[in-house]
């Protein structure tokens, strides 16, 4: 799995552990040859994206833009899409939920990446599948609450 992290926000903490998290998702989902990006943004940028693309005029924690909308797309390398993570919201949620920024950022990366891989949580069944996978992946990296 090839990816790049664009730290537009200027997040100052070490986030090198995300490579382990991303590899775990790839192994868990049996995905090898793919590319995607993760961009760290602030409240204004994420709210703008949320309003423009989802019609929701408020700050959110993570937005994923999947490039693969059809299983008919065949290529040797999968181009998955882009994940945008709002760093201030991530930091607020870490405090709110009583766990580390490392845990919250890892969760948001896993959540966003699962969206790029086609998972959703529109129904209770979809939510159960996606959220169970999230916990198994995070537990597998030993990043717990």
C-alpha positions as CSV (number, residue, x, y, z in Angstrom):
1,X,0.0,0.0,0.0
2,X,1.5,3.3,-1.1
3,X,0.2,6.5,0.4
4,X,1.2,10.0,1.3
5,X,0.3,12.2,4.2
6,X,-0.1,15.9,3.4
7,X,0.2,17.8,6.7
8,X,-1.6,21.0,5.5
9,X,-2.6,21.7,9.1
10,X,0.9,21.6,10.5
11,X,0.2,18.8,13.1
12,X,3.3,18.8,15.3
13,X,3.1,15.3,16.8
14,X,4.9,12.2,15.6
15,X,2.4,10.2,13.5
16,X,4.9,7.7,12.0
17,X,2.9,4.9,13.8
18,X,0.3,5.3,11.1
19,X,2.3,3.1,8.7
20,X,1.7,0.2,11.1
21,X,-2.0,1.0,11.2
22,X,-2.2,1.2,7.4
23,X,-0.3,-2.0,6.9
24,X,-2.7,-3.7,9.3
25,X,-5.7,-2.5,7.2
26,X,-4.0,-3.8,4.1
27,X,-3.3,-7.2,5.6
28,X,-6.8,-7.5,7.1
29,X,-8.5,-6.5,3.9
30,X,-6.0,-8.4,1.6
31,X,-5.1,-5.2,-0.3
32,X,-1.6,-4.9,-1.5
33,X,-1.2,-2.7,-4.6
34,X,-3.0,0.5,-4.0
35,X,-2.4,4.2,-3.6
36,X,-4.2,6.8,-1.6
37,X,-3.6,10.1,0.3
38,X,-4.3,11.4,3.8
39,X,-4.5,15.1,4.3
40,X,-4.5,16.8,7.8
41,X,-6.7,19.9,7.7
42,X,-8.2,22.4,10.1
43,X,-11.8,23.2,11.0
44,X,-12.5,25.7,8.2
45,X,-11.3,23.4,5.5
46,X,-13.1,20.3,6.7
47,X,-16.3,22.3,7.1
48,X,-16.0,23.7,3.6
49,X,-15.5,20.1,2.2
50,X,-18.4,18.8,4.3
51,X,-20.7,21.6,3.0
52,X,-19.6,21.3,-0.6
53,X,-19.7,17.6,-1.0
54,X,-22.2,16.4,1.6
55,X,-24.4,19.4,2.0
56,X,-23.7,19.5,5.8
57,X,-22.5,22.9,7.0
58,X,-20.5,21.9,10.1
59,X,-17.1,20.6,11.1
60,X,-16.6,16.8,11.0
61,X,-13.7,14.6,11.9
62,X,-13.0,12.7,8.7
63,X,-14.2,12.7,5.1
64,X,-13.2,10.1,2.5
65,X,-13.4,10.5,-1.2
66,X,-13.4,7.1,-2.8
67,X,-12.2,6.8,-6.4
68,X,-13.4,3.3,-6.8
69,X,-17.2,3.5,-7.1
70,X,-17.5,0.4,-9.3
71,X,-16.1,-3.1,-9.0
72,X,-15.8,-3.1,-12.8
73,X,-12.7,-0.9,-12.6
74,X,-9.7,-3.3,-13.1
75,X,-6.1,-2.2,-12.8
76,X,-2.9,-3.6,-11.4
77,X,-2.8,-0.8,-8.9
78,X,-5.9,0.4,-7.1
79,X,-6.3,4.1,-6.8
80,X,-8.4,4.3,-3.7
81,X,-8.9,8.0,-3.1
82,X,-8.3,10.7,-0.5
83,X,-8.9,10.9,3.2
84,X,-9.2,14.3,5.0
85,X,-8.8,14.4,8.7
86,X,-9.6,17.4,10.8
87,X,-6.8,17.6,13.4
88,X,-8.6,20.0,15.8
89,X,-11.7,17.8,15.8
90,X,-9.5,14.7,16.3
91,X,-7.9,16.4,19.3
92,X,-11.2,17.3,20.8
93,X,-12.6,13.8,20.4
94,X,-9.5,12.2,22.0
95,X,-10.1,14.4,25.1
96,X,-13.9,13.8,25.0
97,X,-13.5,10.0,24.7
98,X,-10.6,9.9,27.3
99,X,-8.0,8.4,25.1
100,X,-4.8,9.4,23.3
101,X,-4.5,11.4,20.1
102,X,-2.6,8.4,18.8
103,X,-5.7,6.2,19.3
104,X,-8.1,8.8,17.9
105,X,-5.9,9.5,14.8
106,X,-5.4,5.8,14.2
107,X,-9.2,5.3,14.4
108,X,-9.9,8.0,11.9
109,X,-7.3,6.7,9.5
110,X,-8.8,3.2,9.7
111,X,-12.3,4.5,9.4
112,X,-11.5,6.6,6.4
113,X,-9.5,3.8,4.7
114,X,-12.4,1.4,5.2
115,X,-14.7,3.9,3.5
116,X,-12.2,4.0,0.6
117,X,-12.4,0.2,0.4
118,X,-16.2,0.3,0.1
119,X,-17.4,0.0,3.6
120,X,-20.2,2.2,4.9
121,X,-22.4,2.6,8.0
122,X,-25.7,3.8,6.5
123,X,-27.6,0.8,8.0
124,X,-27.3,-1.0,11.3
125,X,-25.9,-4.1,9.5
126,X,-23.3,-2.0,7.6
127,X,-22.4,-0.2,10.8
128,X,-21.8,-3.5,12.7
129,X,-19.6,-4.9,10.0
130,X,-17.5,-1.7,9.6
131,X,-17.2,-0.9,13.3
132,X,-16.3,-4.5,14.1
133,X,-13.5,-4.4,11.5
134,X,-12.2,-1.1,12.9
135,X,-11.9,-2.5,16.4
136,X,-10.2,-5.7,15.2
137,X,-7.7,-3.7,13.2
138,X,-6.9,-1.3,16.0
139,X,-6.7,-4.1,18.5
140,X,-4.4,-5.9,16.1
141,X,-2.0,-3.0,16.2
142,X,-2.2,-2.8,20.0
143,X,-3.7,0.7,19.8
144,X,-6.5,0.5,22.4
145,X,-8.7,2.9,24.1
